[in-house]
Amino acid sequence: MVINGKRDTGGKSSGDGSLLYRFSLWIVPYFFRLIAFLLFAFCRVQRRGREHFTKLVDTGSPFIISFWHYGVIYIVYQRVPIALVAMVSASKDGEYIARILRDRGFTPVRGSRNRGAIGALKGLMREMALGKTAVLVADGSQGPARIAQAGTILLASKTGASILPVGWAASRYKTFRSWDRTALPLPFSKVVFWHGAPINVPADLKAEDLEKYRLKLEQSLNDLYDKSWGEFGKKEH
């Protein structure tokens, strides 16, 4: 998961050590916890295809949870009974996301497509070798929206982990004017949360095979997107 692609400065600036910045880093996880509870705790959630998730958990091996960026906030709110690792932007702003993820039980690994990508991929592999399941945004931190990038496929090939596509939709929601139209379920809405069939990627992929599995992941996620929003009579959010 690479969240927050802004101001990729490597995490250092002249204001990093200010009292206000350090206080904001401390308060942000508590603020997220409160806002997320007020927004999501009273939603009526129906889960589809959860047997796919359960079967992967029962194997005892780590896997990769993949989803579109528009749904990242609600997915971070979810709690699952397994250890998780996620990739977060190396920017100064990304530190806020890293703090929220730690509070939610994730291990954050810093990096992005434009900075530290190789190191972040190795960091994800190390954490997965310790048994942690990776949580990755399929369309990255800057898009294009709902176009899968190759990172998830590469990680699956190198680790032998299955990819579990997931997605959600809500009867009532708020969207923002961002590249992905980030969405939030509103209180007391009905939410459907879909788990797709796992995708297994062979090791030592050739370029043409990488593209084939990238398209397979993209199609699977878009199928879940269409089914979930279709339950509310919508073609998109």
Number of C-alpha atoms within 10 A of each C-alpha: 29 28 24 21 21 14 13 18 14 16 15 12 10 6 11 12 10 10 10 11 13 12 10 13 18 14 14 16 19 14 13 17 14 11 11 18 14 13 17 20 14 13 19 14 17 12 12 16 13 15 13 16 18 11 11 18 16 8 9 10 16 24 26 27 23 25 31 27 28 24 20 19 16 16 16 15 17 9 10 10 7 13 16 24 25 27 26 27 33 29 22 19 20 25 18 19 21 24 19 24 20 15 15 18 16 23 22 26 22 26 26 25 17 11 17 14 17 13 14 23 21 14 19 25 20 13 20 22 13 12 17 22 26 28 24 26 25 28 25 26 21 16 17 13 16 20 18 26 20 17 20 25 29 20 23 21 18 16 19 16 23 23 26 23 27 26 27 27 28 23 18 15 16 12 13 11 8 10 13 19 15 18 22 21 23 19 17 15 17 19 24 20 21 22 23 22 17 21 18 16 22 19 13 11 15 10 8 9 14 19 15 13 21 22 17 15 26 21 15 20 26 20 14 21 23 19 19 23 20 14 14 16 11 13 12 11 16
